[in-house]
Amino acid sequence: MFAVASSAAILPISGFPAGVEVHWETQRRVVWNEQEHTREEYELVYEISWIKELGLWRSFLRSRHKVKS
């Protein structure tokens, strides 16, 4: 299973110049738990922002939560 939700805003976040576009994407993914030999669903929240100096988008994982059944 794979689902994506997205939100966007221009926010004054410390460490980013004013007007930098930052948005978050939430993805739900099913992953394999090797220790328990089971499939588990996780909600992953990524922060995505534009790096003007490099001319590219950057993305990194902000949070990871197991979805309760």
PQR file of N, CA, C, O and H, with PARSE charges and radii, in Angstrom:
ATOM      1  N   MET A   1       0.849  -1.170   0.000 -0.4000 1.5000
ATOM      2  CA  MET A   1       0.000   0.000   0.000 -0.0000 2.0000
ATOM      3  C   MET A   1       0.891   1.228   0.000  0.5500 1.7000
ATOM      4  O   MET A   1       1.921   1.266   0.672 -0.5500 1.4000
ATOM      5  N   PHE A   2       0.483   2.220  -0.756 -0.4000 1.5000
ATOM      6  CA  PHE A   2       1.254   3.446  -0.842 -0.0000 2.0000
ATOM      7  C   PHE A   2       0.287   4.587  -1.055  0.5500 1.7000
ATOM      8  O   PHE A   2      -0.460   4.592  -2.033 -0.5500 1.4000
ATOM      9  H   PHE A   2      -0.354   2.188  -1.302  0.4000 1.0000
ATOM     10  N   ALA A   3       0.288   5.561  -0.147 -0.4000 1.5000
ATOM     11  CA  ALA A   3      -0.589   6.729  -0.256 -0.0000 2.0000
ATOM     12  C   ALA A   3       0.211   7.974   0.068  0.5500 1.7000
ATOM     13  O   ALA A   3       1.112   7.934   0.906 -0.5500 1.4000
ATOM     14  H   ALA A   3       0.894   5.556   0.648  0.4000 1.0000
ATOM     15  N   VAL A   4      -0.106   9.078  -0.586 -0.4000 1.5000
ATOM     16  CA  VAL A   4       0.620  10.325  -0.374 -0.0000 2.0000
ATOM     17  C   VAL A   4      -0.365  11.451  -0.125  0.5500 1.7000
ATOM     18  O   VAL A   4      -1.372  11.578  -0.822 -0.5500 1.4000
ATOM     19  H   VAL A   4      -0.838   9.111  -1.268  0.4000 1.0000
ATOM     20  N   ALA A   5      -0.066  12.268   0.877 -0.4000 1.5000
ATOM     21  CA  ALA A   5      -0.810  13.501   1.130 -0.0000 2.0000
ATOM     22  C   ALA A   5       0.213  14.619   1.208  0.5500 1.7000
ATOM     23  O   ALA A   5       1.331  14.395   1.671 -0.5500 1.4000
ATOM     24  H   ALA A   5       0.751  12.165   1.444  0.4000 1.0000
ATOM     25  N   SER A   6      -0.135  15.795   0.776 -0.4000 1.5000
ATOM     26  CA  SER A   6       0.833  16.882   0.741 -0.0000 2.0000
ATOM     27  C   SER A   6       0.195  18.170   1.231  0.5500 1.7000
ATOM     28  O   SER A   6      -0.997  18.403   1.035 -0.5500 1.4000
ATOM     29  H   SER A   6      -1.044  15.978   0.399  0.4000 1.0000
ATOM     30  N   SER A   7       1.013  19.009   1.876 -0.4000 1.5000
ATOM     31  CA  SER A   7       0.577  20.349   2.245 -0.0000 2.0000
ATOM     32  C   SER A   7       1.730  21.300   1.965  0.5500 1.7000
ATOM     33  O   SER A   7       2.892  20.901   2.030 -0.5500 1.4000
ATOM     34  H   SER A   7       1.982  18.820   2.035  0.4000 1.0000
ATOM     35  N   ALA A   8       1.423  22.545   1.657 -0.4000 1.5000
ATOM     36  CA  ALA A   8       2.465  23.508   1.309 -0.0000 2.0000
ATOM     37  C   ALA A   8       2.179  24.841   1.968  0.5500 1.7000
ATOM     38  O   ALA A   8       1.031  25.210   2.214 -0.5500 1.4000
ATOM     39  H   ALA A   8       0.478  22.870   1.605  0.4000 1.0000
ATOM     40  N   ALA A   9       3.276  25.560   2.250 -0.4000 1.5000
ATOM     41  CA  ALA A   9       3.146  26.897   2.819 -0.0000 2.0000
ATOM     42  C   ALA A   9       4.477  27.618   2.666  0.5500 1.7000
ATOM     43  O   ALA A   9       5.534  26.989   2.603 -0.5500 1.4000
ATOM     44  H   ALA A   9       4.209  25.261   2.050  0.4000 1.0000
ATOM     45  N   ILE A  10       4.415  28.926   2.609 -0.4000 1.5000
ATOM     46  CA  ILE A  10       5.647  29.719   2.669 -0.0000 2.0000
ATOM     47  C   ILE A  10       5.757  30.189   4.106  0.5500 1.7000
ATOM     48  O   ILE A  10       4.987  31.035   4.560 -0.5500 1.4000
ATOM     49  H   ILE A  10       3.557  29.437   2.660  0.4000 1.0000
ATOM     50  N   LEU A  11       6.720  29.631   4.810 -0.4000 1.5000
ATOM     51  CA  LEU A  11       6.831  29.851   6.243 -0.0000 2.0000
ATOM     52  C   LEU A  11       8.178  30.445   6.617  0.5500 1.7000
ATOM     53  O   LEU A  11       9.182  30.155   5.966 -0.5500 1.4000
ATOM     54  H   LEU A  11       7.345  28.944   4.441  0.4000 1.0000
ATOM     55  N   PRO A  12       8.217  31.266   7.646 -0.5600 1.5000
ATOM     56  CA  PRO A  12       9.498  31.766   8.154  0.2800 2.0000
ATOM     57  C   PRO A  12      10.126  30.735   9.092  0.5500 1.7000
ATOM     58  O   PRO A  12       9.986  30.843  10.310 -0.5500 1.4000
ATOM     59  N   ILE A  13      10.806  29.755   8.546 -0.4000 1.5000
ATOM     60  CA  ILE A  13      11.438  28.704   9.341 -0.0000 2.0000
ATOM     61  C   ILE A  13      12.888  29.101   9.591  0.5500 1.7000
ATOM     62  O   ILE A  13      13.587  29.508   8.663 -0.5500 1.4000
ATOM     63  H   ILE A  13      10.920  29.667   7.556  0.4000 1.0000
ATOM     64  N   SER A  14      13.342  28.988  10.828 -0.4000 1.5000
ATOM     65  CA  SER A  14      14.713  29.358  11.130 -0.0000 2.0000
ATOM     66  C   SER A  14      15.667  28.496  10.312  0.5500 1.7000
ATOM     67  O   SER A  14      15.470  27.288  10.180 -0.5500 1.4000
ATOM     68  H   SER A  14      12.774  28.658  11.582  0.4000 1.0000
ATOM     69  N   GLY A  15      16.690  29.120   9.772 -0.4000 1.5000
ATOM     70  CA  GLY A  15      17.658  28.412   8.949 -0.0000 2.0000
ATOM     71  C   GLY A  15      17.356  28.516   7.465  0.5500 1.7000
ATOM     72  O   GLY A  15      18.202  28.163   6.644 -0.5500 1.4000
ATOM     73  H   GLY A  15      16.850  30.102   9.879  0.4000 1.0000
ATOM     74  N   PHE A  16      16.154  28.999   7.093 -0.4000 1.5000
ATOM     75  CA  PHE A  16      15.774  29.177   5.702 -0.0000 2.0000
ATOM     76  C   PHE A  16      15.555  30.658   5.442  0.5500 1.7000
ATOM     77  O   PHE A  16      14.982  31.351   6.283 -0.5500 1.4000
ATOM     78  H   PHE A  16      15.467  29.285   7.760  0.4000 1.0000
ATOM     79  N   PRO A  17      16.000  31.159   4.292 -0.5600 1.5000
ATOM     80  CA  PRO A  17      15.731  32.560   3.956  0.2800 2.0000
ATOM     81  C   PRO A  17      14.226  32.790   3.786  0.5500 1.7000
ATOM     82  O   PRO A  17      13.474  31.853   3.515 -0.5500 1.4000
ATOM     83  N   ALA A  18      13.801  34.031   3.945 -0.4000 1.5000
ATOM     84  CA  ALA A  18      12.378  34.363   3.794 -0.0000 2.0000
ATOM     85  C   ALA A  18      11.915  34.021   2.391  0.5500 1.7000
ATOM     86  O   ALA A  18      12.639  34.243   1.420 -0.5500 1.4000
ATOM     87  H   ALA A  18      14.412  34.792   4.165  0.4000 1.0000
ATOM     88  N   GLY A  19      10.701  33.479   2.281 -0.4000 1.5000
ATOM     89  CA  GLY A  19      10.127  33.176   0.984 -0.0000 2.0000
ATOM     90  C   GLY A  19      10.508  31.825   0.411  0.5500 1.7000
ATOM     91  O   GLY A  19      10.112  31.507  -0.710 -0.5500 1.4000
ATOM     92  H   GLY A  19      10.113  33.299   3.069  0.4000 1.0000
ATOM     93  N   VAL A  20      11.261  31.025   1.141 -0.4000 1.5000
ATOM     94  CA  VAL A  20      11.622  29.697   0.659 -0.0000 2.0000
ATOM     95  C   VAL A  20      10.394  28.808   0.708  0.5500 1.7000
ATOM     96  O   VAL A  20       9.684  28.776   1.713 -0.5500 1.4000
ATOM     97  H   VAL A  20      11.582  31.283   2.051  0.4000 1.0000
ATOM     98  N   GLU A  21      10.144  28.089  -0.372 -0.4000 1.5000
ATOM     99  CA  GLU A  21       8.988  27.202  -0.390 -0.0000 2.0000
ATOM    100  C   GLU A  21       9.330  25.923   0.356  0.5500 1.7000
ATOM    101  O   GLU A  21      10.294  25.230   0.028 -0.5500 1.4000
ATOM    102  H   GLU A  21      10.721  28.115  -1.188  0.4000 1.0000
ATOM    103  N   VAL A  22       8.527  25.627   1.359 -0.4000 1.5000
ATOM    104  CA  VAL A  22       8.683  24.410   2.152 -0.0000 2.0000
ATOM    105  C   VAL A  22       7.326  23.721   2.195  0.5500 1.7000
ATOM    106  O   VAL A  22       6.303  24.364   2.433 -0.5500 1.4000
ATOM    107  H   VAL A  22       7.745  26.190   1.625  0.4000 1.0000
ATOM    108  N   HIS A  23       7.320  22.427   1.967 -0.4000 1.5000
ATOM    109  CA  HIS A  23       6.077  21.684   2.134 -0.0000 2.0000
ATOM    110  C   HIS A  23       6.383  20.301   2.689  0.5500 1.7000
ATOM    111  O   HIS A  23       7.523  19.836   2.676 -0.5500 1.4000
ATOM    112  H   HIS A  23       8.150  21.905   1.774  0.4000 1.0000
ATOM    113  N   TRP A  24       5.335  19.665   3.171 -0.4000 1.5000
ATOM    114  CA  TRP A  24       5.475  18.355   3.788 -0.0000 2.0000
ATOM    115  C   TRP A  24       4.664  17.354   3.001  0.5500 1.7000
ATOM    116  O   TRP A  24       3.577  17.667   2.515 -0.5500 1.4000
ATOM    117  H   TRP A  24       4.409  20.043   3.181  0.4000 1.0000
ATOM    118  N   GLU A  25       5.190  16.151   2.874 -0.4000 1.5000
ATOM    119  CA  GLU A  25       4.451  15.056   2.256 -0.0000 2.0000
ATOM    120  C   GLU A  25       4.328  13.932   3.264  0.5500 1.7000
ATOM    121  O   GLU A  25       5.297  13.558   3.925 -0.5500 1.4000
ATOM    122  H   GLU A  25       6.073  15.897   3.269  0.4000 1.0000
ATOM    123  N   THR A  26       3.128  13.403   3.372 -0.4000 1.5000
ATOM    124  CA  THR A  26       2.875  12.271   4.251 -0.0000 2.0000
ATOM    125  C   THR A  26       2.635  11.049   3.385  0.5500 1.7000
ATOM    126  O   THR A  26       1.802  11.066   2.478 -0.5500 1.4000
ATOM    127  H   THR A  26       2.341  13.707   2.835  0.4000 1.0000
ATOM    128  N   GLN A  27       3.367   9.998   3.674 -0.4000 1.5000
ATOM    129  CA  GLN A  27       3.228   8.759   2.922 -0.0000 2.0000
ATOM    130  C   GLN A  27       2.936   7.626   3.891  0.5500 1.7000
ATOM    131  O   GLN A  27       3.509   7.561   4.979 -0.5500 1.4000
ATOM    132  H   GLN A  27       4.043   9.984   4.410  0.4000 1.0000
ATOM    133  N   ARG A  28       2.051   6.747   3.492 -0.4000 1.5000
ATOM    134  CA  ARG A  28       1.794   5.526   4.256 -0.0000 2.0000
ATOM    135  C   ARG A  28       2.378   4.374   3.464  0.5500 1.7000
ATOM    136  O   ARG A  28       2.032   4.164   2.302 -0.5500 1.4000
ATOM    137  H   ARG A  28       1.585   6.801   2.608  0.4000 1.0000
ATOM    138  N   ARG A  29       3.267   3.629   4.104 -0.4000 1.5000
ATOM    139  CA  ARG A  29       3.929   2.520   3.431 -0.0000 2.0000
ATOM    140  C   ARG A  29       3.901   1.276   4.291  0.5500 1.7000
ATOM    141  O   ARG A  29       3.974   1.337   5.519 -0.5500 1.4000
ATOM    142  H   ARG A  29       3.548   3.799   5.049  0.4000 1.0000
ATOM    143  N   VAL A  30       3.794   0.157   3.623 -0.4000 1.5000
ATOM    144  CA  VAL A  30       3.868  -1.134   4.299 -0.0000 2.0000
ATOM    145  C   VAL A  30       5.313  -1.608   4.195  0.5500 1.7000
ATOM    146  O   VAL A  30       5.875  -1.696   3.103 -0.5500 1.4000
ATOM    147  H   VAL A  30       3.734   0.107   2.626  0.4000 1.0000
ATOM    148  N   VAL A  31       5.904  -1.910   5.346 -0.4000 1.5000
ATOM    149  CA  VAL A  31       7.298  -2.364   5.393 -0.0000 2.0000
ATOM    150  C   VAL A  31       7.363  -3.735   6.057  0.5500 1.7000
ATOM    151  O   VAL A  31       6.457  -4.132   6.789 -0.5500 1.4000
ATOM    152  H   VAL A  31       5.448  -1.838   6.233  0.4000 1.0000
ATOM    153  N   TRP A  32       8.431  -4.433   5.792 -0.4000 1.5000
ATOM    154  CA  TRP A  32       8.642  -5.756   6.355 -0.0000 2.0000
ATOM    155  C   TRP A  32       9.458  -5.633   7.640  0.5500 1.7000
ATOM    156  O   TRP A  32      10.534  -5.035   7.638 -0.5500 1.4000
ATOM    157  H   TRP A  32       9.167  -4.111   5.198  0.4000 1.0000
ATOM    158  N   ASN A  33       8.945  -6.200   8.743 -0.4000 1.5000
ATOM    159  CA  ASN A  33       9.665  -6.247  10.010 -0.0000 2.0000
ATOM    160  C   ASN A  33      10.403  -7.588  10.046  0.5500 1.7000
ATOM    161  O   ASN A  33       9.794  -8.637  10.254 -0.5500 1.4000
ATOM    162  H   ASN A  33       8.071  -6.685   8.745  0.4000 1.0000
ATOM    163  N   GLU A  34      11.703  -7.539   9.844 -0.4000 1.5000
ATOM    164  CA  GLU A  34      12.514  -8.752   9.756 -0.0000 2.0000
ATOM    165  C   GLU A  34      12.556  -9.501  11.083  0.5500 1.7000
ATOM    166  O   GLU A  34      12.580 -10.732  11.090 -0.5500 1.4000
ATOM    167  H   GLU A  34      12.198  -6.687   9.675  0.4000 1.0000
ATOM    168  N   GLN A  35      12.565  -8.786  12.201 -0.4000 1.5000
ATOM    169  CA  GLN A  35      12.645  -9.438  13.509 -0.0000 2.0000
ATOM    170  C   GLN A  35      11.387 -10.235  13.834  0.5500 1.7000
ATOM    171  O   GLN A  35      11.470 -11.332  14.386 -0.5500 1.4000
ATOM    172  H   GLN A  35      12.545  -7.786  12.195  0.4000 1.0000
ATOM    173  N   GLU A  36      10.217  -9.683  13.493 -0.4000 1.5000
ATOM    174  CA  GLU A  36       8.956 -10.348  13.812 -0.0000 2.0000
ATOM    175  C   GLU A  36       8.352 -11.089  12.628  0.5500 1.7000
ATOM    176  O   GLU A  36       7.341 -11.777  12.772 -0.5500 1.4000
ATOM    177  H   GLU A  36      10.150  -8.792  13.045  0.4000 1.0000
ATOM    178  N   HIS A  37       8.974 -10.948  11.451 -0.4000 1.5000
ATOM    179  CA  HIS A  37       8.501 -11.592  10.226 -0.0000 2.0000
ATOM    180  C   HIS A  37       7.041 -11.241   9.934  0.5500 1.7000
ATOM    181  O   HIS A  37       6.215 -12.108   9.649 -0.5500 1.4000
ATOM    182  H   HIS A  37       9.795 -10.389  11.335  0.4000 1.0000
ATOM    183  N   THR A  38       6.752  -9.926  10.016 -0.4000 1.5000
ATOM    184  CA  THR A  38       5.403  -9.428   9.737 -0.0000 2.0000
ATOM    185  C   THR A  38       5.484  -8.160   8.891  0.5500 1.7000
ATOM    186  O   THR A  38       6.519  -7.497   8.825 -0.5500 1.4000
ATOM    187  H   THR A  38       7.423  -9.222  10.247  0.4000 1.0000
ATOM    188  N   ARG A  39       4.376  -7.848   8.254 -0.4000 1.5000
ATOM    189  CA  ARG A  39       4.260  -6.581   7.533 -0.0000 2.0000
ATOM    190  C   ARG A  39       3.651  -5.550   8.477  0.5500 1.7000
ATOM    191  O   ARG A  39       2.722  -5.856   9.226 -0.5500 1.4000
ATOM    192  H   ARG A  39       3.535  -8.387   8.307  0.4000 1.0000
ATOM    193  N   GLU A  40       4.179  -4.328   8.439 -0.4000 1.5000
ATOM    194  CA  GLU A  40       3.678  -3.249   9.289 -0.0000 2.0000
ATOM    195  C   GLU A  40       3.466  -2.008   8.440  0.5500 1.7000
ATOM    196  O   GLU A  40       4.213  -1.751   7.496 -0.5500 1.4000
ATOM    197  H   GLU A  40       4.934  -4.080   7.831  0.4000 1.0000
ATOM    198  N   GLU A  41       2.439  -1.242   8.785 -0.4000 1.5000
ATOM    199  CA  GLU A  41       2.165  -0.006   8.064 -0.0000 2.0000
ATOM    200  C   GLU A  41       2.714   1.180   8.860  0.5500 1.7000
ATOM    201  O   GLU A  41       2.480   1.293  10.064 -0.5500 1.4000
ATOM    202  H   GLU A  41       1.832  -1.450   9.551  0.4000 1.0000
ATOM    203  N   TYR A  42       3.443   2.057   8.178 -0.4000 1.5000
ATOM    204  CA  TYR A  42       4.027   3.237   8.799 -0.0000 2.0000
ATOM    205  C   TYR A  42       3.586   4.486   8.066  0.5500 1.7000
ATOM    206  O   TYR A  42       3.376   4.472   6.853 -0.5500 1.4000
ATOM    207  H   TYR A  42       3.634   1.965   7.201  0.4000 1.0000
ATOM    208  N   GLU A  43       3.445   5.581   8.831 -0.4000 1.5000
ATOM    209  CA  GLU A  43       3.181   6.893   8.261 -0.0000 2.0000
ATOM    210  C   GLU A  43       4.497   7.660   8.315  0.5500 1.7000
ATOM    211  O   GLU A  43       5.073   7.846   9.386 -0.5500 1.4000
ATOM    212  H   GLU A  43       3.616   5.592   9.816  0.4000 1.0000
ATOM    213  N   LEU A  44       4.965   8.101   7.155 -0.4000 1.5000
ATOM    214  CA  LEU A  44       6.233   8.812   7.042 -0.0000 2.0000
ATOM    215  C   LEU A  44       5.952  10.246   6.623  0.5500 1.7000
ATOM    216  O   LEU A  44       5.215  10.477   5.665 -0.5500 1.4000
ATOM    217  H   LEU A  44       4.496   7.950   6.284  0.4000 1.0000
ATOM    218  N   VAL A  45       6.531  11.212   7.329 -0.4000 1.5000
ATOM    219  CA  VAL A  45       6.347  12.623   6.998 -0.0000 2.0000
ATOM    220  C   VAL A  45       7.693  13.183   6.555  0.5500 1.7000
ATOM    221  O   VAL A  45       8.668  13.170   7.306 -0.5500 1.4000
ATOM    222  H   VAL A  45       7.130  11.024   8.107  0.4000 1.0000
ATOM    223  N   TYR A  46       7.726  13.680   5.309 -0.4000 1.5000
ATOM    224  CA  TYR A  46       8.937  14.259   4.733 -0.0000 2.0000
ATOM    225  C   TYR A  46       8.793  15.763   4.616  0.5500 1.7000
ATOM    226  O   TYR A  46       7.728  16.259   4.249 -0.5500 1.4000
ATOM    227  H   TYR A  46       6.934  13.691   4.698  0.4000 1.0000
ATOM    228  N   GLU A  47       9.862  16.498   4.927 -0.4000 1.5000
ATOM    229  CA  GLU A  47       9.915  17.935   4.661 -0.0000 2.0000
ATOM    230  C   GLU A  47      10.645  18.118   3.344  0.5500 1.7000
ATOM    231  O   GLU A  47      11.727  17.566   3.144 -0.5500 1.4000
ATOM    232  H   GLU A  47      10.727  16.095   5.225  0.4000 1.0000
ATOM    233  N   ILE A  48      10.052  18.896   2.444 -0.4000 1.5000
ATOM    234  CA  ILE A  48      10.638  19.121   1.129 -0.0000 2.0000
ATOM    235  C   ILE A  48      10.799  20.621   0.947  0.5500 1.7000
ATOM    236  O   ILE A  48       9.854  21.384   1.148 -0.5500 1.4000
ATOM    237  H   ILE A  48       9.173  19.344   2.607  0.4000 1.0000
ATOM    238  N   SER A  49      11.996  21.039   0.567 -0.4000 1.5000
ATOM    239  CA  SER A  49      12.239  22.468   0.374 -0.0000 2.0000
ATOM    240  C   SER A  49      13.163  22.686  -0.823  0.5500 1.7000
ATOM    241  O   SER A  49      13.936  21.808  -1.209 -0.5500 1.4000
ATOM    242  H   SER A  49      12.764  20.419   0.403  0.4000 1.0000
ATOM    243  N   TRP A  50      13.059  23.880  -1.394 -0.4000 1.5000
ATOM    244  CA  TRP A  50      13.842  24.262  -2.557 -0.0000 2.0000
ATOM    245  C   TRP A  50      15.141  24.909  -2.107  0.5500 1.7000
ATOM    246  O   TRP A  50      15.121  25.820  -1.280 -0.5500 1.4000
ATOM    247  H   TRP A  50      12.432  24.593  -1.081  0.4000 1.0000
ATOM    248  N   ILE A  51      16.273  24.452  -2.638 -0.4000 1.5000
ATOM    249  CA  ILE A  51      17.588  25.048  -2.346 -0.0000 2.0000
ATOM    250  C   ILE A  51      17.968  25.887  -3.568  0.5500 1.7000
ATOM    251  O   ILE A  51      18.414  25.359  -4.586 -0.5500 1.4000
ATOM    252  H   ILE A  51      16.290  23.711  -3.310  0.4000 1.0000
ATOM    253  N   LYS A  52      17.785  27.195  -3.445 -0.4000 1.5000
ATOM    254  CA  LYS A  52      18.006  28.105  -4.570 -0.0000 2.0000
ATOM    255  C   LYS A  52      19.446  28.052  -5.073  0.5500 1.7000
ATOM    256  O   LYS A  52      19.684  28.033  -6.281 -0.5500 1.4000
ATOM    257  H   LYS A  52      17.423  27.624  -2.617  0.4000 1.0000
ATOM    258  N   GLU A  53      20.408  28.028  -4.145 -0.4000 1.5000
ATOM    259  CA  GLU A  53      21.817  28.051  -4.530 -0.0000 2.0000
ATOM    260  C   GLU A  53      22.220  26.831  -5.359  0.5500 1.7000
ATOM    261  O   GLU A  53      23.095  26.926  -6.219 -0.5500 1.4000
ATOM    262  H   GLU A  53      20.215  28.043  -3.164  0.4000 1.0000
ATOM    263  N   LEU A  54      21.597  25.714  -5.107 -0.4000 1.5000
ATOM    264  CA  LEU A  54      21.919  24.485  -5.834 -0.0000 2.0000
ATOM    265  C   LEU A  54      20.934  24.205  -6.963  0.5500 1.7000
ATOM    266  O   LEU A  54      21.197  23.370  -7.828 -0.5500 1.4000
ATOM    267  H   LEU A  54      20.886  25.637  -4.408  0.4000 1.0000
ATOM    268  N   GLY A  55      19.798  24.905  -6.953 -0.4000 1.5000
ATOM    269  CA  GLY A  55      18.792  24.703  -7.980 -0.0000 2.0000
ATOM    270  C   GLY A  55      18.140  23.334  -7.923  0.5500 1.7000
ATOM    271  O   GLY A  55      17.865  22.717  -8.952 -0.5500 1.4000
ATOM    272  H   GLY A  55      19.585  25.584  -6.250  0.4000 1.0000
ATOM    273  N   LEU A  56      17.896  22.866  -6.701 -0.4000 1.5000
ATOM    274  CA  LEU A  56      17.263  21.559  -6.564 -0.0000 2.0000
ATOM    275  C   LEU A  56      16.434  21.487  -5.300  0.5500 1.7000
ATOM    276  O   LEU A  56      16.561  22.314  -4.398 -0.5500 1.4000
ATOM    277  H   LEU A  56      18.120  23.367  -5.865  0.4000 1.0000
ATOM    278  N   TRP A  57      15.568  20.458  -5.258 -0.4000 1.5000
ATOM    279  CA  TRP A  57      14.734  20.201  -4.093 -0.0000 2.0000
ATOM    280  C   TRP A  57      15.480  19.281  -3.150  0.5500 1.7000
ATOM    281  O   TRP A  57      16.224  18.406  -3.592 -0.5500 1.4000
ATOM    282  H   TRP A  57      15.466  19.786  -5.991  0.4000 1.0000
ATOM    283  N   ARG A  58      15.287  19.470  -1.856 -0.4000 1.5000
ATOM    284  CA  ARG A  58      15.827  18.527  -0.882 -0.0000 2.0000
ATOM    285  C   ARG A  58      14.674  17.944  -0.089  0.5500 1.7000
ATOM    286  O   ARG A  58      13.642  18.586   0.106 -0.5500 1.4000
ATOM    287  H   ARG A  58      14.683  20.181  -1.497  0.4000 1.0000
ATOM    288  N   SER A  59      14.866  16.736   0.356 -0.4000 1.5000
ATOM    289  CA  SER A  59      13.813  16.037   1.081 -0.0000 2.0000
ATOM    290  C   SER A  59      14.455  15.239   2.200  0.5500 1.7000
ATOM    291  O   SER A  59      15.466  14.567   1.995 -0.5500 1.4000
ATOM    292  H   SER A  59      15.704  16.214   0.198  0.4000 1.0000
ATOM    293  N   PHE A  60      13.861  15.315   3.391 -0.4000 1.5000
ATOM    294  CA  PHE A  60      14.341  14.449   4.460 -0.0000 2.0000
ATOM    295  C   PHE A  60      13.193  14.048   5.374  0.5500 1.7000
ATOM    296  O   PHE A  60      12.206  14.768   5.524 -0.5500 1.4000
ATOM    297  H   PHE A  60      13.040  15.860   3.558  0.4000 1.0000
ATOM    298  N   LEU A  61      13.352  12.897   5.968 -0.4000 1.5000
ATOM    299  CA  LEU A  61      12.324  12.317   6.824 -0.0000 2.0000
ATOM    300  C   LEU A  61      12.234  13.083   8.136  0.5500 1.7000
ATOM    301  O   LEU A  61      13.219  13.190   8.866 -0.5500 1.4000
ATOM    302  H   LEU A  61      14.154  12.312   5.847  0.4000 1.0000
ATOM    303  N   ARG A  62      11.043  13.621   8.440 -0.4000 1.5000
ATOM    304  CA  ARG A  62      10.828  14.367   9.686 -0.0000 2.0000
ATOM    305  C   ARG A  62      10.272  13.479  10.794  0.5500 1.7000
ATOM    306  O   ARG A  62      10.630  13.649  11.959 -0.5500 1.4000
ATOM    307  H   ARG A  62      10.242  13.534   7.847  0.4000 1.0000
ATOM    308  N   SER A  63       9.395  12.527  10.441 -0.4000 1.5000
ATOM    309  CA  SER A  63       8.848  11.648  11.463 -0.0000 2.0000
ATOM    310  C   SER A  63       8.408  10.327  10.848  0.5500 1.7000
ATOM    311  O   SER A  63       8.107  10.236   9.658 -0.5500 1.4000
ATOM    312  H   SER A  63       9.104  12.389   9.494  0.4000 1.0000
ATOM    313  N   ARG A  64       8.382   9.322  11.689 -0.4000 1.5000
ATOM    314  CA  ARG A  64       7.979   7.966  11.280 -0.0000 2.0000
ATOM    315  C   ARG A  64       7.158   7.382  12.420  0.5500 1.7000
ATOM    316  O   ARG A  64       7.645   7.253  13.543 -0.5500 1.4000
ATOM    317  H   ARG A  64       8.627   9.396  12.656  0.4000 1.0000
ATOM    318  N   HIS A  65       5.914   7.032  12.126 -0.4000 1.5000
ATOM    319  CA  HIS A  65       5.015   6.495  13.147 -0.0000 2.0000
ATOM    320  C   HIS A  65       4.364   5.228  12.623  0.5500 1.7000
ATOM    321  O   HIS A  65       3.935   5.157  11.471 -0.5500 1.4000
ATOM    322  H   HIS A  65       5.518   7.138  11.214  0.4000 1.0000
ATOM    323  N   LYS A  66       4.298   4.228  13.494 -0.4000 1.5000
ATOM    324  CA  LYS A  66       3.608   2.998  13.136 -0.0000 2.0000
ATOM    325  C   LYS A  66       2.107   3.265  13.192  0.5500 1.7000
ATOM    326  O   LYS A  66       1.607   3.840  14.159 -0.5500 1.4000
ATOM    327  H   LYS A  66       4.646   4.286  14.430  0.4000 1.0000
ATOM    328  N   VAL A  67       1.395   2.844  12.153 -0.4000 1.5000
ATOM    329  CA  VAL A  67      -0.062   3.015  12.094 -0.0000 2.0000
ATOM    330  C   VAL A  67      -0.689   1.857  12.861  0.5500 1.7000
ATOM    331  O   VAL A  67      -0.422   0.686  12.591 -0.5500 1.4000
ATOM    332  H   VAL A  67       1.801   2.376  11.368  0.4000 1.0000
ATOM    333  N   LYS A  68      -1.522   2.217  13.815 -0.4000 1.5000
ATOM    334  CA  LYS A  68      -2.182   1.177  14.629 -0.0000 2.0000
ATOM    335  C   LYS A  68      -3.313   0.550  13.846  0.5500 1.7000
ATOM    336  O   LYS A  68      -4.059   1.245  13.157 -0.5500 1.4000
ATOM    337  H   LYS A  68      -1.739   3.168  14.034  0.4000 1.0000
ATOM    338  N   SER A  69      -3.439  -0.737  13.948 -0.4000 1.5000
ATOM    339  CA  SER A  69      -4.479  -1.481  13.205 -0.0000 2.0000
ATOM    340  C   SER A  69      -5.840  -1.258  13.805  0.5500 1.7000
ATOM    341  O   SER A  69      -6.828  -1.802  13.313 -0.5500 1.4000
ATOM    342  H   SER A  69      -2.833  -1.302  14.508  0.4000 1.0000
TER
END
